């Protein structure tokens, strides 16, 4: 299991930009260059390049587009997260449920849309570095809409296992040790599970587990 590393206090958040449109990467790079607490350490135009750049630079956060030629963002996200290389924050134009769930299932810990305010992108990167899971309101509504009127929430076996340990009061590091996975993978499962069951934090998740007898 790859060892978790933490950004030293005061060090900038290292980011890799992944998008097949050079003009978008340039705009994002200019946006991030204007702040002192975030540093772009690499760029990629598709999933294959993203994995290579992430392996070489070991960023804290990967800002990932979804639709790209060759390997798409969902596949790249899964490989990056499964290898414990970095946290992935999706930045895309798509807000349909299928893509959102696909990205979260792959291990993304946040989901932003390209029409977001620039400050929201900056805040999203900072939130991911703090261990939070920023999701654009429109994406969140799409997830909630699919659950409206239905009590049949489909969790993966691992999501259910992680939620059960959250109910037992275990922290992410303890869950990671118990299951033999990285803390990043635990966070990814929690982000996906929270979105599926419609909760915003661990306390609400624990109550949901109690009510549903998971």
N, C-alpha and C positions, 0 to 999 in steps of 0.2 A: 504494500500500500504506500503510495507517495506520501511523504511527510508534509504536513501542513506548515506553511510559513506565514508569518504575520508582517504587515507593513510596519517598519519602525516608526515610533512616534515622531511626527514632524516630517517624515519622508513623503514625497508626492505619491499619489496613487498611480501605479503603472498601468497603462491602457493600450490594448491593441485594437485597431479599427478594422472591421471586416465588412466590405461592401463592394459590389462589382462596378459601381459608378465612381470614377475617379473624382468627379466634381463634388460628390457627397463626402468622400473621404477628405478632400481638401477643406471643405467647409467645416467638417467636424474637427479636423486638426487645428484650424484657425480658432475655432471656439474654445477648444481645450487649452490651446497655447496662451489664451488670455487670462488664465487663472494659474495661481502658483501651486495649488495642491494636487494638480493632475498633470501627468506627463505621458505623452504618446510615445511608446517605445517600439511600435511596429504597425504595419498596415498589410492588408491582404485583400485580394479581389475575388477569392472563392474559398470553398471549404478546405481544399487540399493545401492551399497557401496558408490559410489560417492556422492549421495544425502545425505546419513547419515553423511559422513565425512565433507561435505561442511556445513551442518547445524550445526555441532559441532564446526568447526574451523573458520567459516566465513572468508574465504580467499579473497584476492583481485582478483586473477585470477585462473581459473581451466584449466589445460592443459589436454585436453580431446581427447582420442582415439575414433574412431567411431565403429569399429567392435569388439564386446566383447560378451561373453556368457551372457545369461539372458537379462537384459535391455541394449540396445545398447547406443552408445554415443549420437545419435541424440535425443532419447527420454529423456535421462538424461539432456542433454543441455536444452531442452525445459522446463523441470520442474524446473531446477535451475534458468533459466532466468525469467520464469514466476513468480517465488517466489521472485525475486529480490535479490537473495543470493550472486551472484558473476558474473563477466564477464567470458565468456568461450572462450578460444583459442583452436581451434582444432589442433591436431598434429596426422597425419594419413599417411598411405601409399597410399591412394586413391586420384587420381586427376581427376576422371570422373565428368562430369557436374552434374549428378543426385545426387551424394553424396555431392558435394559442395553446390548446391542449397538447398538440404535437411538440411544441417547443418546451413546454413545462415538463412533459413526460421525458424529453431528452435530457433534462437537467438544468435548463435555464432558471436562474433565480429571480429574474425580473423581465418585464415585457413593456416596452415603450413604443409609441408610434411616432413616425417621422414628422407628423404635423404638431408635435409637442413643442411647447415653448423652449427655447434654448436653455433657460435656467432649469427647466424640468429634467433635461438631459444631464446637466451637471449635477443636479441634486440626486438623480437616479444613480449615477456612478458612485457618488459619495455614500448613498444609502447601501448599495451592494457591498462596498468596502467595509461598512459597519455591520454587515451580516443581515441586513434587511432585504425585503423583497418588493421593490417598487413595481406596480402594475398600473398602466394607463387606465383612467376611469372608463373609457369606452371598451377597452379589452375586458375589464372587470365586469361591466354590464353584460357583455356577450356571454361570459361564463355563467353569470347568475341567471341570464335569460334561459339558458338551456336546462337549468335545474328547476325553474319555476313550475310548480304544480307536480313535481316528481320527488319522491323520497328514495328513489333507486339510484344512489350515488355509487359509481363504479370506481373503486380504489384498486391499485395494484397490490399484490401481496406485500411488497416491500413498504409501500406507503402505509398500509394498515399496520404493519409491524412497527414502523417508526412512530405512528400516532399512538399506538399502545404504550410505547416507552415514554412518550411525552406525557401521557396520562399518569404514568407511574412517577413522574417528576424528574426524569433524567434530563440532563443538559445535552446539547449537541455533541460535546466531546465524549461524554459517557455513552451516548447512543452509538457513536462511531466505533468506540472500543468494543462495545457489546456485539455489534454486528460485523465488525471487521471491515468497515468501509471508512472513507475519509469524511471529515466534517463537511467538506464542500458537497459531497454526495448526500449527506444527511440534510443539509440546507435545501438542496434541489428537491428531494423527496417531500420535504415540508412545504415548500412553495407550491408544488403541484397539488399536494393533498389539501392545503388551505384553500386553494382556488376551487377545487372540486366540491368541497363541503361548504364553502361560503363563509369562512371565518377569517379573522384578521390577525389573530395572535395565538399563542400557545394556550392561554387560559381558556379562550373560546373553543379551541380544538379539544382540550381535555374534557370540557363539558359536553361537547358533541359526542365524543367517544363514550362517555358515561351514558348519555341518553340513548345511544344506538346500540349499546352493548357489544362494542367491537372487541 
